[in-house]
Amino acid sequence: MKFIDEFRDPEIAKKIIAKIHRSAEKLDKKKTIMEICGGHTVALFKFGIHELLPEKIKLVSGPGCPVCVTPNNIIDKAVWLAKQPNIKLFSFGDMMRVPGSLGTLADASAGGEKVRMIYSPMQAVDFAVKNPESLCVLFGVGFETTVPTHAAAVLAAQKLGLKNFSLLSAGKLTPPAMHALLEDEKVKLDAFVAPGHVTTIIGANAYKFIEKDFKKPCVVSGFELCDLLESLAKIIDQLVNNEHKVEIQYTRTVTFEGNKKAQKIIQDVLTVADTEWRGLGKIPKSGFKVNDNFSDFNADLAFDIPDFHSEEPAGCRCGDVLKGICIPEECGLFGKKCTPEHPVGPCMVSSEGSCGAHYRFGKK
């Protein structure tokens, strides 16, 4: 398949769906497959793939949305910083409306320009250059796809000799979260659809523990209709044949080694740290903090930020949704008190959140 139309060709899709149904008939019982990428969550609903699968295949969404897995105490840190005199905080748009105990970043920016929405971390660096009187903080939320851009911004700030730029690092590593899910007795999973863009950076070798230690299939998928169907077909074939290996469906961008240049940029500026995830708790070596060589650019050291506790809003089940324990419709707030216009939890805020996807594309 060389052209975008072929990735969405209904005739090709029908053939793969037929293969999925034939293979699934050979399964001895129902199997649960988790996708762990917000882009996959939205695409699966947009293309209606859930409705096309046989009864023996259950798809659940995992902690694949970086906005959703950022706990309230980290959001409170960002909001607190935004409310301080002379600080300008820079954030991607999805984080603006995520509520914490101190409100949202949008609230903190009301009536002024305390929080600036960005499309690239380099916008924060550019602002710091042009406004030396402002203390500029980049709120670095994201998985391995965007973490290299956080590190690149710090490198650029160092090269420019900036004294008014720092990073509030809230980046996350995907494989440790997958490991934690597989160890959780409440979470029953038979296979993973692994994220395409994340794996472009870290490489598919990062999932070898799923194959070796947990004996589960894992297929790295692209984002188009036929990508996802083919990935599911590969997983079901493995389940039928009692195989457990890491495969790459998304071969046009993903390798087993990953992007070495991006990996080096991360390693130069950041260090792996134990990090808290919404719904999953603290996971060892699952996040990033600024390393000692760049301590002058570490917002956690530059400012006397209070310690905040992470608590879910009353009635919100975002944590269970992120673990695949429940679907959004099983939360009592879904579609009632919690809507995209008035979100209670982050899974309804983000364009890649499970609750947002269910609300937009699910059955009404």
C-alpha positions in Angstrom: 0.0 0.0 0.0 1.6 3.2 -1.2 -1.1 5.8 -1.2 -3.4 7.1 1.6 -6.6 5.8 -0.2 -5.3 2.3 -0.1 -5.0 2.5 3.7 -8.7 3.1 3.8 -9.8 1.0 0.9 -13.1 -0.7 1.9 -12.4 -3.8 -0.2 -9.0 -4.4 1.4 -10.6 -3.8 4.8 -13.4 -6.3 4.1 -10.8 -9.0 3.3 -8.9 -8.4 6.5 -12.2 -8.3 8.5 -13.2 -11.7 7.0 -9.8 -13.1 7.9 -10.2 -11.8 11.5 -13.5 -13.6 11.8 -12.2 -16.8 10.4 -9.2 -16.8 12.8 -11.3 -15.8 15.8 -13.5 -18.9 15.4 -10.5 -21.0 16.4 -10.1 -19.2 19.7 -11.1 -21.2 22.8 -12.5 -18.2 24.7 -12.9 -14.4 24.5 -9.7 -12.4 24.3 -9.0 -8.9 25.5 -6.7 -6.6 23.5 -5.6 -3.2 24.7 -4.6 -0.3 22.6 -2.3 2.0 24.5 -2.3 5.1 22.2 -4.8 7.9 22.2 -4.5 8.2 18.4 -5.5 4.5 18.1 -8.4 5.0 20.5 -9.9 7.8 18.4 -9.2 6.0 15.1 -10.8 2.7 16.2 -14.0 4.6 17.1 -13.9 6.8 14.0 -13.6 3.9 11.7 -16.2 1.9 13.7 -13.8 -1.1 14.2 -15.3 -2.1 17.5 -18.6 -2.9 15.7 -16.8 -5.0 13.0 -15.1 -7.5 15.3 -16.2 -10.9 16.3 -17.7 -11.6 19.8 -14.6 -13.3 20.9 -12.5 -10.2 20.6 -12.8 -7.4 23.1 -11.0 -4.1 22.6 -10.2 -1.9 25.6 -8.3 1.4 25.8 -5.3 1.9 28.1 -3.3 4.8 29.4 -2.4 6.1 25.9 -3.3 9.7 26.4 -0.5 11.8 27.9 -3.0 14.5 29.1 -5.2 11.9 30.8 -2.4 10.1 32.7 -0.9 13.4 34.1 -2.1 13.3 37.8 -3.7 16.3 39.5 -0.7 17.1 41.7 1.4 17.8 38.5 -1.5 20.0 37.1 -1.6 21.8 40.4 2.2 22.5 40.1 1.6 24.1 36.7 -1.4 26.1 37.8 0.5 27.3 40.9 3.4 28.5 38.8 1.1 30.3 36.4 -0.3 32.3 39.3 3.1 33.5 40.5 4.2 37.0 39.7 6.4 37.5 36.6 6.1 33.8 35.5 4.8 32.9 32.0 3.9 29.3 31.6 3.8 27.6 28.2 1.6 24.6 27.5 0.2 22.5 24.7 -3.5 23.2 24.2 -5.0 20.0 25.6 -3.7 20.7 29.0 -5.4 24.1 29.3 -8.8 22.7 30.4 -7.7 19.8 32.6 -9.0 20.5 36.1 -6.9 20.2 39.2 -7.6 21.2 42.8 -6.4 24.8 42.0 -8.5 25.0 38.9 -7.3 24.8 35.3 -4.5 26.6 33.4 -7.2 28.4 31.5 -8.6 29.7 34.8 -5.1 30.8 35.8 -4.7 32.7 32.5 -8.2 34.4 32.7 -8.0 38.1 32.2 -4.3 38.1 31.2 -1.6 36.2 29.4 -0.1 34.2 32.2 -0.4 30.9 30.2 0.4 30.7 26.6 -0.7 27.9 24.4 2.0 26.6 22.1 2.4 24.2 19.2 6.2 23.7 19.6 8.4 24.0 22.8 10.7 26.3 20.8 8.0 29.0 21.0 8.7 29.1 24.7 12.4 29.5 24.0 11.8 32.3 21.5 9.6 34.2 24.0 12.3 33.9 26.6 14.8 35.4 24.3 12.5 38.4 23.4 11.3 38.9 27.0 14.3 38.6 29.3 12.3 40.2 32.2 9.8 37.2 32.2 10.5 33.9 33.9 9.4 31.3 31.2 8.4 27.8 32.2 7.7 25.1 29.7 5.1 22.6 31.0 6.6 19.4 29.4 3.7 16.9 29.2 3.9 14.0 26.8 5.1 10.5 26.0 8.4 9.6 24.2 7.0 11.2 21.0 7.2 14.7 22.4 9.8 14.4 25.1 12.7 14.9 22.7 11.2 18.3 21.8 11.3 19.2 25.6 14.9 18.2 25.8 15.7 20.1 22.5 14.2 23.3 24.0 16.5 23.0 27.0 19.5 22.5 24.8 18.6 25.5 22.7 18.1 27.6 25.9 21.5 26.6 27.2 23.2 27.4 23.9 21.5 30.8 23.9 22.7 31.4 27.5 19.2 32.0 28.8 18.7 32.6 32.5 14.9 33.0 32.4 13.9 29.6 30.9 13.1 26.3 32.7 11.3 23.0 32.2 8.6 21.5 34.4 9.2 18.0 33.3 6.1 15.7 33.3 7.1 13.4 30.4 6.2 9.7 30.6 7.7 6.4 29.4 5.2 4.0 27.9 6.7 0.5 28.4 6.8 0.7 32.3 3.1 1.5 32.3 2.4 -1.6 30.1 4.5 -3.6 32.5 2.5 -2.3 35.5 -0.8 -3.2 33.7 0.4 -6.8 33.1 1.3 -7.2 36.8 -2.0 -5.8 38.0 -4.3 -8.6 39.0 -7.4 -6.5 38.3 -6.4 -6.0 34.7 -6.9 -9.0 32.5 -5.1 -8.6 29.1 -4.2 -11.0 26.4 -2.4 -8.7 24.0 -1.3 -5.2 23.2 -1.7 -3.0 20.1 1.5 -0.9 20.7 1.7 2.9 19.8 3.1 3.8 16.4 4.5 7.3 17.0 6.0 6.4 20.4 7.7 3.3 19.0 9.1 5.4 16.1 11.3 7.0 18.8 12.0 4.2 21.3 12.0 1.2 18.9 10.0 -2.0 19.2 12.7 -3.7 21.2 11.4 -1.8 24.1 8.5 -4.2 24.3 10.5 -7.4 24.3 9.7 -8.0 28.0 6.0 -8.5 26.9 7.2 -11.4 24.7 9.7 -12.9 27.1 8.3 -12.3 30.6 4.6 -12.3 30.1 4.2 -14.4 27.0 1.7 -12.0 25.3 1.4 -10.9 21.7 2.3 -7.2 20.9 1.9 -5.6 17.5 3.0 -2.0 16.7 0.3 -0.5 14.6 -0.2 2.5 12.3 -3.3 4.7 12.5 -5.3 4.1 9.3 -8.2 1.7 8.9 -6.3 -1.1 7.3 -3.3 -0.6 9.6 -5.4 -1.3 12.7 -7.3 -4.2 11.1 -4.1 -5.8 10.0 -2.5 -5.3 13.4 -5.6 -7.0 15.0 -5.4 -9.8 12.5 -1.7 -10.4 13.4 -2.5 -10.5 17.1 -5.4 -12.9 16.6 -3.2 -15.2 14.5 -0.6 -15.2 17.4 -3.3 -16.0 19.9 -4.7 -18.9 17.8 -1.2 -20.3 17.3 -0.2 -19.8 20.9 2.6 -17.5 19.9 3.8 -14.4 21.8 6.1 -12.1 19.9 6.6 -8.4 19.2 5.7 -7.6 15.6 5.8 -4.3 13.6 2.8 -3.6 11.3 3.7 0.1 11.0 6.9 -0.7 9.1 6.9 2.6 7.2 8.1 4.5 10.3 8.9 2.0 13.0 12.1 -0.1 13.5 13.2 -2.3 16.3 16.0 0.1 17.2 14.1 3.4 17.0 15.3 6.9 16.4 18.9 7.0 17.8 19.2 10.8 17.5 16.0 11.5 19.4 17.0 9.0 22.1 20.4 10.7 22.5 18.8 14.2 22.9 16.6 12.7 25.7 19.6 11.1 27.4 21.7 14.3 27.2 19.2 16.4 29.1 16.8 14.1 31.0 17.1 11.2 33.4 14.6 8.4 34.0 12.7 8.7 37.3 9.9 7.1 39.3 6.8 8.9 38.3 3.1 9.0 39.4 0.4 8.2 36.8 -3.3 8.9 37.1 -5.0 5.6 37.9 -1.8 3.6 38.0 0.0 5.2 40.9 3.7 5.6 41.1 5.5 3.4 38.6 9.3 2.9 38.9 11.4 4.5 36.1 8.4 5.6 34.1 9.1 9.3 33.7 11.7 12.0 33.1 13.3 14.7 35.2 15.9 17.2 34.2 19.4 15.8 34.9 22.0 17.4 37.1 24.0 18.8 34.1 21.0 21.0 33.3 19.8 21.8 36.8 19.7 25.5 36.0 16.8 24.7 33.7 14.9 22.5 36.2 11.7 24.3 37.2 11.3 22.1 40.3 14.6 23.5 41.6 14.2 27.0 40.3 10.9 27.7 42.2 9.7 26.8 45.7 6.8 24.8 44.5 4.5 23.4 47.2 3.8 19.7 47.5 0.4 18.8 46.2 -1.6 15.6 46.7 -3.2 13.8 43.8 -6.9 13.2 44.3 -9.6 12.3 41.8 -12.7 14.4 41.6 -15.7 12.8 43.4 -17.3 10.2 41.2 -14.7 10.4 38.5 -13.5 7.0 37.2 -10.8 8.2 34.9 -8.3 6.0 36.7 -10.3 2.8 36.0 -10.9 3.9 32.4 -7.2 4.3 31.9 -6.6 0.7 33.2 -9.3 -0.8 31.0 -11.2 -1.9 34.1 -14.3 0.0 33.0 -15.5 1.8 29.9 -16.4 5.4 30.1 -20.2 4.7 29.9 -19.9 2.9 33.2 -18.9 6.1 35.0 -21.9 7.7 36.6 -20.7 11.2 35.5 -20.2 10.3 31.8 -22.4 12.4 29.5 -24.2 13.9 32.5 -22.1 16.0 34.8 -19.0 15.3 32.6 -19.1 16.4 29.0 -16.6 17.9 26.6 -18.0 21.3 27.3 -17.9 20.8 31.1 -15.3 18.1 31.8 -14.8 16.7 35.3 -11.9 14.4 34.4 -9.0 14.6 31.8 -10.2 11.7 29.8 -13.1 13.9 28.6 -10.9 16.9 28.0 -8.3 15.6 25.6 -9.0 15.0 21.9 -7.3 11.6 22.5 -9.0 10.7 25.8 -11.1 7.6 26.0 -14.2 9.4 27.4 -14.0 12.1 24.7 -13.8 9.4 22.0 -16.7 7.4 23.4 -18.7 10.6 23.7 -18.1 11.7 20.1 -18.1 8.3 18.3 -19.7 5.8 20.7 -23.3 4.7 20.7 -25.7 7.3 22.0 
